[in-house]
Amino acid sequence: MAGFAFEEKKEDTILLLMQSGVPQAQAQTLADSLVTADAYGVTSHGCRVLDAHVQKVLRGGYNLAPHFTVVRETAAFAVIDGDNAIGPVSAMHCLDYAIDKCQQSGVFTVFSRNNNTFGPAFYYSLKAAEQGYIAFICSNSPAQMAPIGGKEKLLGTNPFAAVVPVPNGDPIMVDMATSVVAKSKFKEYKERGERLPEGWALDRDGRPTTDPDEGMSGLVLPMAGFKGYGIAMLIDILAGVVSGAAYLNKVGRFYSEDGAGMNVGFYLTVIDPYAVLGEEYDAIIRDYVATVRGSAPADGQTVCLPGDDRMKHKKENGTTV
């Protein structure tokens, strides 16, 4: 996919969104998140979901004139109402708010409610890293997983991400759902006519399946069993319960036909590593990366860092984003 035309693809996406009634500034934010996901190889959260966003706009599922309000605030945190805006629009507002406050405090946390799905979680942490900040962000999502031992959908796949800036080097990028894979992967396998790998899905009766259709109508499994289950629940509590958003199976669905908002919850913390550690952060994080990359590889292997696969896609696509 060399020669990925980032700006051209972004402009085409903005135009389509504006033709659907999305204001220009919001269209730019949504388009940038989608095309960035494609550029980094996260195609499940890229322009393949553009039509779904357009359909949600046409159904009246988004508030295209949101008024973001601070519900509660201290020197350490703020609770922000996303006013049912397009997910990436409210998420970027929360991130920008946290970065602004972080400049004064060194660390700042935002809880946000009344949102819609924000798409690629790494996108927001990457934007923070480009400014020298470490941002951890997570979100709850529509129920797709059962509690361990159950078969009822109660927990979302609840993604989280953090990107660590490395001066003069590629960032360390952690980005994942708390399921084995994002459930959107099932659709990709169906489109290719392939079976799902073992251990990815259960059918509606809680039985293991490799059929993409049964998986889509059934359950996705948590990553690492009880560990993924626990992390998914923790994110649901931090992003959903504590923010005042929906939680468990109360979170609305992105593909809902009724035009209702999802009431997704966000949780994000922004850290200024220079305020916390000092100017020596540059030398220490470079030493950290060098130590890992210079460690002894297994036979025939290359030592890697989280995010190397994303950076590889970016470089192969020829984009400087």
DRENGUFI-585676 format. One line per 2 residues: their letters; for each residue x, y, z of N, C-alpha, C, CB. Coordinates in pm, whole numbers, padded with zeros to 5 digits. Glycine has a CB too. Layout:
a) X Y Z X Y Z X Y Z X Y Z  ... .
END
This chain:
ma) 00083 -00119 00000 00000 00000 00000 00087 00125 00000 -00094 00000 00121  00206 00114 -00061 00297 00226 -00067 00230 00341 -00140 00429 00187 -00134 .
gf) 00269 00462 -00100 00211 00577 -00166 00074 00612 -00114 00205 00553 -00312  00045 00576 00010 -00082 00608 00074 -00103 00759 00071 -00086 00554 00220 .
af) -00209 00802 00003 -00234 00946 -00016 -00314 00998 00102 -00309 00973 -00151  -00246 01027 00212 -00315 01064 00335 -00402 01187 00317 -00214 01087 00446 .
ee) -00341 01296 00270 -00416 01422 00261 -00532 01411 00161 -00323 01536 00220  -00508 01344 00049 -00615 01328 -00049 -00730 01247 00008 -00561 01262 -00176 .
kk) -00697 01138 00077 -00801 01053 00136 -00876 01129 00245 -00739 00924 00193  -00803 01210 00321 -00865 01288 00427 -00960 01391 00368 -00758 01356 00514 .
ed) -00917 01461 00264 -01002 01563 00202 -01128 01502 00142 -00925 01639 00095  -01115 01386 00081 -01232 01317 00025 -01331 01280 00137 -01189 01190 -00053 .
ti) -01275 01236 00249 -01359 01198 00363 -01429 01319 00423 -01275 01127 00470  -01357 01428 00437 -01416 01552 00488 -01530 01597 00398 -01310 01664 00498 .
ll) -01509 01593 00268 -01611 01636 00174 -01737 01553 00187 -01558 01629 00031  -01721 01422 00197 -01836 01334 00209 -01912 01362 00338 -01792 01187 00203 .
lm) -01840 01384 00446 -01904 01412 00574 -01979 01545 00570 -01801 01413 00687  -01918 01645 00509 -01983 01776 00500 -02108 01769 00413 -01886 01880 00446 .
qs) -02102 01689 00308 -02219 01671 00222 -02333 01603 00298 -02183 01588 00098  -02297 01532 00404 -02398 01464 00486 -02450 01554 00598 -02341 01337 00546 .
gv) -02393 01674 00609 -02440 01769 00708 -02349 01791 00826 -02569 01726 00757  -02231 01730 00826 -02139 01748 00937 -02063 01880 00921 -02040 01629 00946 .
pq) -02063 01966 01023 -01986 02091 01014 -01839 02065 00984 -01999 02171 01144  -01775 02160 00915 -01640 02137 00864 -01539 02099 00972 -01591 02261 00793 .
aq) -01538 02171 01084 -01438 02143 01188 -01456 02001 01244 -01449 02247 01302  -01582 01959 01262 -01608 01825 01312 -01573 01720 01208 -01755 01811 01354 .
aq) -01602 01750 01082 -01567 01658 00973 -01417 01638 00966 -01620 01711 00839  -01341 01744 00991 -01194 01735 00987 -01143 01643 01098 -01131 01874 01000 .
tl) -01201 01655 01216 -01159 01570 01328 -01191 01424 01303 -01226 01616 01458  -01314 01398 01261 -01353 01259 01235 -01272 01200 01122 -01503 01250 01202 .
ad) -01255 01275 01013 -01180 01226 00899 -01035 01198 00936 -01185 01327 00784  -00974 01286 01015 -00834 01267 01054 -00818 01139 01136 -00784 01388 01133 .
sl) -00914 01111 01225 -00905 00990 01306 -00918 00865 01220 -01013 00990 01414  -01010 00867 01123 -01032 00751 01038 -00913 00724 00946 -01158 00769 00955 .
vt) -00864 00829 00882 -00755 00811 00786 -00624 00779 00859 -00738 00937 00699  -00605 00835 00977 -00487 00800 01057 -00490 00652 01094 -00479 00887 01185 .
ad) -00608 00602 01131 -00620 00459 01162 -00577 00374 01042 -00764 00423 01203  -00621 00411 00922 -00581 00337 00802 -00431 00346 00778 -00657 00390 00681 .
ay) -00376 00465 00798 -00233 00484 00772 -00146 00398 00863 -00196 00630 00790  -00195 00373 00984 -00120 00291 01081 -00160 00144 01077 -00139 00345 01222 .
gv) -00243 00107 00980 -00280 -00032 00963 -00396 -00079 01048 -00165 -00117 00991  -00465 00014 01117 -00579 -00023 01200 -00706 -00006 01116 -00586 00063 01332 .
ts) -00716 -00084 01010 -00823 -00064 00912 -00962 -00094 00967 -00797 -00148 00791  -00969 -00175 01073 -01100 -00204 01132 -01165 -00079 01190 -01086 -00310 01242 .
hg) -01084 00024 01220 -01135 00148 01278 -01113 00267 01184 -01068 00175 01413  -01083 00237 01058 -01057 00342 00962 -01177 00374 00875 -00942 00303 00875 .
cr) -01151 00405 00750 -01256 00452 00660 -01359 00344 00625 -01195 00504 00534  -01333 00221 00663 -01434 00117 00640 -01560 00144 00723 -01377 -00022 00675 .
vl) -01549 00224 00831 -01667 00256 00912 -01723 00395 00879 -01633 00248 01061  -01669 00458 00774 -01716 00592 00737 -01865 00592 00706 -01639 00645 00617 .
da) -01910 00495 00629 -02053 00492 00592 -02142 00478 00715 -02080 00377 00495  -02095 00402 00815 -02174 00386 00937 -02187 00520 01009 -02109 00281 01030 .
hv) -02082 00600 01009 -02090 00734 01067 -02189 00820 00989 -01952 00800 01071  -02181 00813 00857 -02272 00892 00774 -02416 00853 00802 -02239 00872 00624 .
qk) -02442 00723 00809 -02578 00677 00836 -02626 00723 00973 -02586 00524 00826  -02536 00726 01070 -02574 00772 01204 -02606 00922 01201 -02460 00744 01306 .
vl) -02531 00998 01121 -02562 01140 01104 -02700 01156 01043 -02455 01209 01015  -02728 01081 00937 -02855 01094 00867 -02973 01050 00953 -02852 01013 00739 .
rg) -02950 00958 01047 -03056 00915 01139 -03076 01011 01255 -03025 00777 01193  -02989 01112 01264 -02998 01205 01376 -02938 01152 01503 -03140 01242 01399 .
gy) -02847 01055 01492 -02787 00993 01609 -02679 01076 01676 -02732 00863 01573  -02629 01180 01608 -02528 01268 01665 -02585 01408 01685 -02403 01274 01574 .
nl) -02539 01473 01789 -02567 01615 01807 -02457 01691 01733 -02574 01655 01960  -02491 01756 01624 -02392 01825 01542 -02367 01968 01589 -02436 01826 01398 .
ap) -02434 02009 01696 -02410 02141 01755 -02390 02124 01906 -02529 02239 01726  -02290 02044 01945 -02275 02012 02088 -02226 02130 02169 -02179 01895 02106 .
hf) -02267 02131 02295 -02219 02229 02392 -02154 02150 02505 -02336 02323 02445  -02022 02142 02504 -01951 02065 02604 -01950 02141 02737 -01807 02035 02558 .
tv) -01993 02076 02841 -02000 02141 02972 -01917 02067 03075 -02145 02151 03019  -01855 02143 03164 -01781 02086 03276 -01878 02068 03391 -01659 02176 03317 .
vr) -01906 01945 03423 -02004 01912 03527 -01945 01931 03666 -02053 01768 03511  -01818 01897 03681 -01750 01904 03812 -01601 01916 03785 -01781 01777 03901 .
et) -01531 01991 03869 -01388 02010 03843 -01313 02044 03971 -01366 02119 03740  -01190 01991 03981 -01095 02030 04084 -00963 02056 04013 -01081 01920 04197 .
aa) -00858 02078 04090 -00727 02098 04030 -00672 01970 03968 -00630 02149 04135  -00733 01855 04002 -00682 01726 03956 -00762 01664 03843 -00678 01631 04071 .
fa) -00893 01696 03836 -00976 01628 03738 -01093 01716 03696 -01027 01496 03793  -01157 01676 03586 -01281 01738 03543 -01374 01628 03492 -01256 01845 03432 .
vi) -01503 01650 03508 -01606 01565 03450 -01672 01647 03339 -01711 01515 03558  -01667 01596 03216 -01717 01670 03101 -01833 01595 03036 -01604 01694 02998 .
dg) -01940 01667 03007 -02054 01611 02935 -02029 01629 02786 -02189 01680 02977  -02026 01516 02712 -01998 01518 02569 -02115 01557 02483 -01949 01387 02527 .
dn) -02232 01573 02539 -02351 01624 02470 -02384 01546 02341 -02331 01771 02436  -02359 01415 02345 -02393 01327 02232 -02329 01370 02100 -02543 01322 02215 .
ai) -02210 01428 02109 -02138 01468 01987 -02082 01345 01915 -02024 01566 02022  -02033 01363 01795 -01956 01261 01725 -01841 01220 01817 -01904 01313 01585 .
gp) -01818 01090 01833 -01721 01041 01931 -01584 01106 01925 -01706 00897 01914  -01517 01106 01809 -01385 01168 01804 -01386 01318 01834 -01325 01146 01668 .
vs) -01499 01384 01809 -01508 01528 01837 -01507 01552 01987 -01636 01588 01774  -01588 01479 02062 -01589 01497 02208 -01460 01444 02270 -01711 01425 02269 .
am) -01405 01336 02216 -01280 01281 02270 -01164 01380 02253 -01245 01147 02202  -01158 01446 02136 -01053 01545 02115 -01073 01666 02205 -01049 01589 01968 .
hc) -01198 01704 02229 -01223 01814 02322 -01170 01777 02461 -01373 01847 02329  -01199 01655 02505 -01152 01610 02636 -01000 01608 02643 -01208 01471 02668 .
ld) -00938 01560 02536 -00792 01554 02533 -00732 01694 02538 -00743 01480 02408  -00783 01784 02455 -00731 01921 02453 -00749 01988 02589 -00801 02004 02343 .
ya) -00863 01961 02652 -00890 02019 02784 -00787 01967 02886 -01034 01984 02831  -00762 01837 02882 -00668 01777 02976 -00526 01828 02953 -00670 01624 02964 .
id) -00486 01842 02827 -00352 01892 02797 -00337 02035 02846 -00324 01885 02645  -00438 02117 02826 -00433 02256 02873 -00416 02261 03024 -00560 02331 02831 .
kc) -00492 02180 03097 -00483 02178 03243 -00351 02116 03290 -00600 02101 03302  -00303 02019 03214 -00178 01950 03249 -00059 02046 03247 -00153 01833 03153 .
qq) -00067 02147 03165 00041 02246 03158 00059 02319 03290 00015 02346 03046  -00047 02323 03370 -00041 02388 03501 -00008 02290 03613 -00172 02458 03531 .
sg) -00063 02168 03602 -00054 02073 03713 00043 01958 03692 -00188 02016 03740  00084 01934 03568 00173 01822 03538 00101 01693 03509 00267 01800 03651 .
vf) -00014 01672 03573 -00099 01555 03552 -00244 01602 03561 -00069 01440 03656  -00328 01558 03469 -00469 01596 03477 -00554 01483 03418 -00495 01730 03402 .
tv) -00669 01460 03482 -00757 01352 03442 -00894 01408 03403 -00772 01249 03555  -00951 01351 03297 -01086 01386 03254 -01172 01260 03252 -01084 01454 03113 .
fs) -01289 01268 03311 -01394 01168 03299 -01501 01231 03210 -01452 01124 03441  -01558 01156 03119 -01658 01215 03031 -01772 01119 03006 -01595 01256 02899 .
rn) -01893 01173 03002 -02013 01094 02979 -02091 01149 02860 -02102 01092 03105  -02195 01074 02822 -02282 01118 02714 -02206 01133 02582 -02349 01250 02751 .
nn) -02127 01030 02551 -02046 01030 02429 -02088 00917 02336 -01898 01018 02464  -02025 00915 02219 -02037 00803 02125 -01898 00743 02104 -02098 00850 01989 .
tf) -01892 00628 02041 -01765 00558 02023 -01658 00648 01962 -01785 00435 01936  -01536 00641 02015 -01432 00732 01967 -01341 00669 01862 -01349 00780 02082 .
gp) -01369 00545 01821 -01290 00484 01713 -01154 00438 01761 -01273 00581 01598  -01047 00473 01689 -00912 00423 01722 -00856 00491 01847 -00817 00446 01604 .
af) -00843 00416 01955 -00799 00475 02082 -00660 00536 02073 -00802 00370 02192  -00571 00472 01996 -00433 00520 01989 -00424 00661 01931 -00348 00425 01906 .
yy) -00522 00698 01851 -00520 00827 01781 -00503 00943 01879 -00649 00845 01699  -00575 00938 01990 -00573 01048 02086 -00442 01051 02165 -00692 01038 02181 .
sl) -00396 00934 02205 -00268 00927 02275 -00154 00970 02183 -00243 00785 02327  -00165 00938 02055 -00063 00979 01959 -00060 01131 01946 -00089 00914 01821 .
ka) -00178 01193 01941 -00184 01339 01933 -00118 01403 02055 -00331 01386 01921  -00138 01345 02171 -00074 01396 02292 00077 01378 02286 -00131 01327 02416 .
ae) 00121 01261 02240 00264 01232 02233 00336 01326 02138 00287 01088 02189  00268 01367 02033 00327 01462 01938 00358 01595 02005 00234 01484 01819 .
qg) 00291 01622 02118 00315 01745 02193 00402 01721 02316 00183 01808 02235  00454 01597 02329 00544 01566 02439 00478 01511 02563 00617 01684 02476 .
yi) 00349 01478 02555 00276 01428 02671 00250 01277 02659 00142 01503 02686  00234 01212 02772 00189 01073 02777 00041 01077 02813 00272 00988 02882 .
af) -00042 01019 02729 -00186 01017 02755 -00235 00873 02757 -00263 01100 02650  -00298 00837 02867 -00367 00709 02877 -00515 00736 02858 -00338 00637 03014 .
ic) -00579 00666 02764 -00720 00687 02739 -00790 00553 02728 -00742 00771 02612  -00910 00546 02782 -00989 00424 02768 -01136 00461 02758 -00964 00328 02888 .
sn) -01214 00366 02712 -01356 00389 02690 -01431 00259 02712 -01383 00445 02548  -01553 00270 02764 -01636 00150 02760 -01710 00146 02628 -01734 00147 02879 .
sp) -01782 00040 02603 -01841 00020 02471 -01959 -00077 02483 -01735 -00034 02370  -02038 -00092 02377 -02154 -00182 02383 -02116 -00324 02424 -02224 -00185 02249 .
aq) -02201 -00387 02499 -02172 -00520 02553 -02152 -00623 02441 -02286 -00566 02645  -02038 -00692 02444 -02005 -00797 02348 -01943 -00918 02416 -01911 -00744 02243 .
ma) -01914 -00907 02546 -01851 -01016 02619 -01937 -01053 02740 -01707 -00976 02664  -01935 -01180 02774 -02005 -01227 02893 -01908 -01230 03010 -02067 -01368 02870 .
pi) -01959 -01222 03133 -01870 -01245 03247 -01817 -01388 03243 -01943 -01217 03381  -01702 -01410 03301 -01646 -01545 03303 -01748 -01641 03365 -01510 -01548 03383 .
gg) -01777 -01749 03294 -01873 -01848 03341 -02015 -01821 03295 -01870 -01854 03488  -02038 -01708 03225 -02173 -01674 03180 -02186 -01675 03029 -02212 -01538 03233 .
ke) -02307 -01644 02980 -02331 -01635 02836 -02412 -01512 02797 -02402 -01760 02788  -02435 -01423 02894 -02511 -01300 02866 -02414 -01186 02838 -02603 -01264 02986 .
kl) -02438 -01111 02730 -02354 -00996 02697 -02371 -00888 02804 -02389 -00941 02557  -02261 -00860 02873 -02265 -00757 02977 -02154 -00654 02964 -02258 -00821 03112 .
lg) -02037 -00696 02916 -01921 -00607 02908 -01884 -00576 02765 -01802 -00669 02980  -01840 -00452 02742 -01787 -00416 02611 -01645 -00465 02594 -01793 -00266 02591 .
tn) -01592 -00449 02475 -01452 -00486 02450 -01357 -00376 02498 -01430 -00512 02300  -01411 -00267 02542 -01349 -00162 02623 -01200 -00136 02593 -01364 -00196 02766 .
pf) -01172 -00060 02487 -01033 -00038 02445 -00957 00059 02534 -01030 00012 02303  -00826 00047 02532 -00741 00145 02600 -00613 00165 02520 -00708 00099 02744 .
aa) -00552 00280 02539 -00430 00312 02465 -00344 00408 02545 -00463 00372 02327  -00215 00400 02522 -00119 00499 02573 -00004 00505 02475 -00069 00462 02719 .
vv) 00045 00623 02449 00161 00641 02360 00266 00721 02436 00120 00714 02226  00387 00667 02440 00497 00730 02513 00591 00797 02413 00574 00627 02599 .
pv) 00606 00929 02420 00696 00996 02325 00842 00963 02352 00676 01147 02332  00915 00938 02245 01059 00910 02253 01130 01011 02164 01093 00761 02209 .
pn) 01199 01109 02220 01264 01210 02139 01357 01149 02034 01343 01305 02228  01343 01194 01910 01426 01147 01798 01410 00998 01772 01572 01179 01825 .
gd) 01294 00943 01807 01269 00801 01783 01121 00772 01773 01331 00717 01894  01090 00650 01735 00951 00609 01728 00892 00600 01868 00938 00475 01654 .
pi) 00766 00637 01884 00704 00627 02016 00678 00482 02055 00574 00706 02020  00662 00459 02184 00612 00332 02235 00460 00343 02235 00669 00299 02380 .
mv) 00393 00250 02168 00251 00264 02144 00176 00139 02191 00223 00289 01994  00096 00155 02294 00012 00046 02345 -00132 00078 02307 00029 00028 02501 .
dm) -00198 -00012 02237 -00334 00013 02189 -00403 -00121 02171 -00334 00094 02055  -00510 -00144 02246 -00575 -00274 02234 -00715 -00270 02292 -00493 -00381 02303 .
at) -00796 -00363 02247 -00923 -00391 02313 -00895 -00492 02424 -01030 -00447 02211  -00990 -00506 02515 -00973 -00603 02622 -01026 -00740 02584 -01043 -00554 02748 .
sv) -01075 -00752 02460 -01112 -00881 02405 -00991 -00939 02331 -01235 -00869 02308  -01002 -01066 02291 -00894 -01129 02214 -00863 -01044 02092 -00933 -01273 02172 .
va) -00969 -00996 02025 -00958 -00902 01915 -01081 -00810 01923 -00950 -00977 01774  -01074 -00698 01853 -01193 -00615 01840 -01297 -00695 01761 -01161 -00478 01770 .
ks) -01422 -00688 01800 -01524 -00769 01735 -01542 -00732 01588 -01656 -00754 01809  -01501 -00610 01551 -01509 -00570 01411 -01422 -00660 01322 -01465 -00424 01395 .
kf) -01325 -00729 01382 -01241 -00822 01305 -01323 -00938 01249 -01128 -00877 01393  -01432 -00975 01320 -01515 -01086 01273 -01569 -01056 01133 -01631 -01112 01371 .
ke) -01610 -00932 01112 -01665 -00892 00982 -01560 -00902 00873 -01721 -00750 00988  -01436 -00867 00906 -01327 -00877 00808 -01308 -01023 00766 -01196 -00820 00866 .
yk) -01314 -01116 00862 -01299 -01258 00829 -01416 -01305 00744 -01290 -01343 00958  -01536 -01260 00775 -01654 -01297 00696 -01639 -01248 00553 -01782 -01240 00759 .
er) -01594 -01124 00536 -01579 -01068 00402 -01476 -01143 00319 -01540 -00921 00411  -01376 -01200 00388 -01273 -01278 00317 -01311 -01424 00301 -01140 -01269 00390 .
ge) -01426 -01462 00357 -01470 -01601 00350 -01386 -01694 00434 -01468 -01647 00209  -01333 -01643 00544 -01245 -01723 00629 -01313 -01757 00762 -01114 -01649 00654 .
rl) -01270 -01866 00824 -01317 -01903 00958 -01239 -01821 01061 -01300 -02057 00983  -01299 -01800 01175 -01230 -01733 01284 -01130 -01829 01349 -01331 -01681 01389 .
pe) -01020 -01777 01401 -00928 -01863 01477 -00997 -01919 01602 -00801 -01785 01517  -00952 -02036 01644 -01004 -02095 01768 -00975 -02002 01885 -00940 -02235 01793 .
gw) -01069 -01994 01978 -01048 -01916 02098 -01086 -01770 02087 -00909 -01925 02136  -01148 -01731 01974 -01190 -01593 01958 -01334 -01569 01999 -01171 -01551 01815 .
al) -01423 -01665 01975 -01565 -01636 01986 -01645 -01752 02046 -01621 -01602 01851  -01761 -01715 02099 -01863 -01809 02143 -01992 -01777 02068 -01884 -01803 02299 .
dr) -02075 -01879 02045 -02205 -01851 01985 -02302 -01801 02093 -02262 -01978 01916  -02427 -01779 02057 -02523 -01721 02151 -02552 -01811 02271 -02651 -01690 02080 .
dg) -02520 -01938 02259 -02541 -02031 02369 -02415 -02051 02452 -02587 -02165 02317  -02310 -01973 02422 -02187 -01981 02499 -02096 -02094 02459 -02219 -01994 02641 .
rp) -02117 -02149 02336 -02031 -02257 02288 -01925 -02203 02193 -02115 -02366 02217  -01803 -02256 02198 -01697 -02209 02108 -01738 -02222 01962 -01568 -02286 02133 .
tt) -01702 -02123 01880 -01734 -02125 01738 -01622 -02058 01658 -01868 -02056 01710  -01608 -02102 01533 -01517 -02035 01440 -01594 -01974 01324 -01410 -02133 01388 .
dp) -01727 -01978 01331 -01812 -01921 01227 -01826 -01770 01250 -01952 -01991 01225  -01785 -01684 01154 -01793 -01540 01176 -01934 -01491 01205 -01740 -01468 01055 .
de) -02035 -01548 01137 -02173 -01506 01162 -02216 -01539 01304 -02267 -01571 01061  -02183 -01662 01349 -02219 -01700 01485 -02144 -01615 01587 -02190 -01849 01508 .
gm) -02019 -01582 01555 -01941 -01497 01644 -01999 -01356 01653 -01797 -01491 01597  -02041 -01302 01538 -02097 -01166 01538 -02227 -01160 01614 -02118 -01118 01396 .
sg) -02307 -01265 01607 -02433 -01266 01682 -02415 -01316 01825 -02536 -01352 01609  -02297 -01373 01851 -02270 -01428 01982 -02177 -01341 02064 -02212 -01563 01969 .
lv) -02068 -01398 02110 -01981 -01333 02207 -01836 -01337 02162 -01995 -01399 02344  -01763 -01230 02188 -01618 -01232 02172 -01559 -01263 02309 -01563 -01095 02113 .
lp) -01448 -01334 02311 -01385 -01373 02438 -01286 -01268 02485 -01316 -01509 02423  -01269 -01254 02617 -01171 -01157 02668 -01029 -01206 02642 -01192 -01134 02818 .
ma) -00937 -01112 02627 -00796 -01148 02612 -00747 -01208 02744 -00710 -01025 02572  -00665 -01308 02735 -00600 -01367 02853 -00699 -01408 02962 -00499 -01270 02910 .
gf) -00819 -01450 02921 -00914 -01505 03016 -00954 -01408 03127 -00857 -01626 03076  -00933 -01450 03252 -00973 -01369 03367 -00904 -01233 03367 -00941 -01442 03496 .
kg) -00781 -01224 03313 -00708 -01097 03315 -00778 -00993 03227 -00563 -01118 03268  -00812 -01033 03104 -00883 -00942 03016 -01020 -00906 03069 -00896 -01002 02879 .
yg) -01087 -01003 03129 -01218 -00982 03190 -01208 -00876 03300 -01274 -01114 03247  -01107 -00888 03384 -01089 -00792 03493 -01057 -00653 03443 -00980 -00840 03585 .
ia) -00970 -00643 03341 -00935 -00512 03286 -01057 -00447 03221 -00820 -00525 03184  -01135 -00527 03148 -01257 -00475 03084 -01352 -00419 03189 -01327 -00585 03001 .
ml) -01367 -00489 03301 -01456 -00443 03407 -01403 -00316 03472 -01475 -00553 03513  -01271 -00309 03495 -01211 -00190 03553 -01235 -00068 03464 -01062 -00211 03577 .
id) -01215 -00084 03333 -01239 00026 03240 -01385 00067 03241 -01196 -00012 03099  -01475 -00031 03246 -01618 00001 03250 -01652 00083 03374 -01701 -00128 03247 .
il) -01588 00052 03484 -01614 00125 03609 -01554 00266 03602 -01557 00049 03731  -01429 00278 03559 -01364 00409 03553 -01429 00500 03449 -01216 00393 03521 .
ag) -01449 00447 03327 -01501 00529 03218 -01652 00544 03224 -01461 00470 03085  -01721 00439 03267 -01866 00440 03267 -01927 00482 03399 -01917 00307 03231 .
vv) -01903 00403 03503 -01966 00429 03632 -01922 00563 03691 -01934 00317 03729  -01791 00584 03703 -01740 00702 03772 -01771 00831 03696 -01589 00690 03794 .
sg) -01774 00824 03563 -01803 00944 03483 -01951 00980 03484 -01756 00924 03340  -02037 00885 03523 -02180 00906 03515 -02239 00865 03382 -02212 01050 03541 .
aa) -02162 00792 03300 -02210 00742 03170 -02283 00610 03189 -02092 00726 03071  -02325 00551 03080 -02384 00417 03085 -02276 00315 03118 -02454 00383 02949 .
yl) -02316 00196 03160 -02222 00090 03194 -02286 -00045 03167 -02176 00102 03342  -02202 -00148 03166 -02245 -00285 03135 -02330 -00284 03008 -02323 -00347 03254 .
nk) -02445 -00354 03009 -02525 -00363 02887 -02620 -00245 02868 -02605 -00490 02888  -02598 -00138 02946 -02677 -00015 02929 -02617 00076 02822 -02686 00060 03061 .
vg) -02493 00049 02780 -02429 00130 02675 -02501 00108 02543 -02277 00095 02662  -02537 00217 02475 -02608 00206 02348 -02520 00154 02236 -02663 00339 02309 .
rf) -02582 00112 02127 -02510 00052 02015 -02484 00153 01905 -02588 -00065 01959  -02365 00144 01848 -02325 00234 01740 -02416 00218 01619 -02179 00209 01701 .
ys) -02455 00095 01591 -02536 00066 01472 -02686 00067 01502 -02496 -00069 01414  -02726 00129 01611 -02867 00136 01646 -02947 00208 01538 -02885 00207 01780 .
ed) -03065 00157 01509 -03152 00216 01407 -03241 00326 01461 -03237 00109 01345  -03244 00344 01593 -03338 00440 01650 -03283 00581 01663 -03382 00393 01784 .
ga) -03158 00601 01625 -03101 00735 01631 -03061 00780 01770 -03198 00831 01575  -03067 00691 01867 -03033 00728 02005 -02882 00736 02022 -03092 00627 02105 .
gm) -02839 00823 02117 -02698 00829 02151 -02655 00707 02231 -02668 00957 02229  -02526 00685 02240 -02474 00565 02305 -02448 00585 02455 -02347 00522 02238 .
nv) -02423 00708 02497 -02386 00740 02635 -02263 00662 02679 -02502 00713 02729  -02163 00660 02591 -02034 00598 02620 -01958 00687 02719 -01951 00577 02489 .
gf) -01877 00623 02804 -01792 00696 02897 -01646 00691 02856 -01809 00642 03037  -01576 00803 02876 -01431 00810 02852 -01360 00836 02985 -01396 00923 02748 .
yl) -01239 00785 02993 -01149 00817 03104 -01012 00843 03043 -01143 00701 03212  -00952 00957 03072 -00818 00982 03020 -00736 01062 03120 -00825 01057 02886 .
tv) -00609 01027 03126 -00513 01099 03209 -00396 01142 03122 -00464 01010 03327  -00363 01270 03131 -00249 01325 03057 -00137 01356 03155 -00290 01452 02976 .
id) -00017 01315 03121 00101 01334 03206 00207 01412 03129 00158 01198 03255  00261 01515 03190 00376 01584 03135 00500 01522 03197 00369 01740 03161 .
py) 00572 01436 03125 00686 01367 03187 00798 01461 03227 00740 01262 03093  00805 01577 03162 00909 01674 03198 00876 01744 03329 00927 01777 03086 .
av) 00746 01764 03355 00707 01823 03482 00726 01725 03597 00561 01870 03477  00699 01598 03571 00708 01496 03675 00852 01453 03701 00624 01374 03637 .
lg) 00927 01428 03594 01063 01376 03606 01168 01486 03591 01088 01269 03503  01147 01575 03498 01246 01678 03468 01303 01659 03328 01359 01676 03572 .
ee) 01395 01745 03291 01453 01742 03157 01529 01613 03128 01545 01861 03139  01566 01539 03232 01638 01414 03210 01548 01307 03148 01695 01363 03341 .
yd) 01419 01335 03135 01328 01239 03071 01381 01196 02936 01188 01300 03056  01429 01290 02855 01477 01257 02721 01583 01148 02725 01535 01382 02652 .
ai) 01686 01168 02807 01796 01072 02812 01750 00939 02870 01911 01128 02896  01663 00942 02970 01620 00818 03034 01532 00735 02942 01544 00849 03164 .
ir) 01436 00798 02874 01348 00719 02787 01425 00666 02666 01227 00804 02740  01524 00742 02618 01607 00690 02508 01690 00570 02555 01700 00800 02453 .
dy) 01742 00579 02678 01816 00465 02734 01724 00345 02751 01880 00504 02870  01603 00369 02793 01505 00261 02811 01485 00187 02679 01369 00318 02863 .
va) 01460 00264 02572 01437 00204 02441 01561 00131 02392 01395 00311 02339  01676 00193 02408 01801 00131 02363 01829 00001 02437 01918 00227 02382 .
tv) 01796 -00002 02565 01819 -00123 02645 01731 -00237 02596 01793 -00095 02793  01605 -00207 02569 01514 -00312 02520 01556 -00359 02382 01370 -00260 02517 .
rg) 01578 -00264 02292 01614 -00303 02154 01750 -00372 02147 01614 -00181 02062  01837 -00339 02238 01970 -00399 02237 01980 -00529 02316 02069 -00302 02292 .
sa) 01868 -00574 02372 01870 -00698 02450 01883 -00819 02357 01744 -00710 02537  01925 -00930 02415 01954 -01050 02335 01827 -01106 02271 02021 -01157 02422 .
pa) 01826 -01123 02138 01708 -01178 02071 01705 -01330 02079 01705 -01134 01926  01587 -01387 02072 01574 -01531 02059 01618 -01571 01918 01428 -01578 02087 .
dg) 01644 -01699 01898 01693 -01746 01769 01598 -01705 01657 01709 -01899 01771  01654 -01636 01558 01577 -01598 01441 01476 -01488 01465 01508 -01715 01387 .
qt) 01481 -01425 01581 01383 -01324 01616 01447 -01185 01623 01317 -01358 01750  01362 -01082 01622 01405 -00944 01642 01331 -00888 01763 01379 -00857 01513 .
vc) 01403 -00829 01854 01340 -00769 01971 01257 -00648 01926 01447 -00726 02076  01135 -00642 01972 01048 -00532 01929 00989 -00461 02050 00936 -00585 01838 .
lp) 00929 -00348 02023 00859 -00270 02124 00713 -00256 02084 00924 -00130 02142  00623 -00234 02180 00484 -00214 02145 00468 -00096 02047 00400 -00189 02272 .
gd) 00395 -00121 01941 00374 -00017 01841 00461 -00031 01718 00396 00115 01900  00559 -00122 01722 00645 -00138 01605 00566 -00176 01482 00752 -00244 01633 .
dr) 00461 -00257 01501 00380 -00297 01385 00307 -00177 01327 00279 -00406 01425  00258 -00088 01412 00188 00032 01364 00284 00123 01289 00124 00108 01482 .
mk) 00404 00141 01344 00501 00228 01279 00547 00169 01146 00621 00249 01371  00553 00037 01137 00590 -00028 01012 00486 00003 00904 00603 -00179 01032 .
hk) 00357 -00007 00941 00251 00026 00845 00262 00171 00801 00113 00000 00906  00284 00260 00897 00295 00401 00866 00407 00428 00765 00318 00482 00994 .
ke) 00522 00369 00790 00638 00393 00703 00618 00331 00565 00765 00338 00766  00557 00212 00561 00530 00149 00433 00428 00229 00352 00479 00006 00454 .
ng) 00336 00297 00423 00236 00378 00355 00291 00513 00311 00117 00399 00444  00414 00543 00353 00478 00665 00307 00418 00791 00363 00473 00672 00161 .
tt) 00349 00782 00477 00289 00900 00537 00375 00952 00651 00147 00870 00587  00377 01082 00667 00455 01144 00775 00367 01176 00895 00523 01271 00726 .
v) 00242 01133 00892 00149 01164 01002 00191 01092 01129 00005 01125 00965 .
END
